[in-house]
Amino acid sequence: MTPMLRKLLGMNWVLFFLMIALSLFGVFAIYSATWMRPGQNFWKMQAIYLCLGIVVFFITALIDYRWIRWGALPIYLASIVTLVLTLLFGKKVYGARCWLEIGPINF
């Protein structure tokens, strides 16, 4: 048996299906809250994001955690630097300093 197949078979499927059920409930809640508004298909966009999220979930579930371990410290340090840059140079929006402008991109 290949390691990827072993990883998929050893996954906690009950937890996965509970996650799917809660996500589908969320899509249904969005649909029931916006069904009367013509031209507003928020539930369709949420369903698309749900499908994309499932694909990303399976891709990341197959990644060996030891590959990610070597990048933990640089990612942590970059996060701290980004928080300090936001505190010093962040753009104030609605009273909160929470956006970094890097050229045409708000981060």
C-alpha angles and dihedrals in degrees: 000000000000119000092243093053090046089052092050093048092047093052120116097256095179090059090046093053091046088054090051092048092051091047092050089049088054091051090049091049091052090048093050091048095050107028093108095056110090116223094014109113101169091144092057092053090047090051090051090050089049091055091047090048091053091052091049089047093056093045092051092043089060094053113100109241092223089068090058095046095076091057097048098092097046091047091049092049092047089052092052091048090049091051092051091047090051090051092050104034105015123134116244113235120177091344096309125104098219112125131080115203111213105176109299092344124091111208 
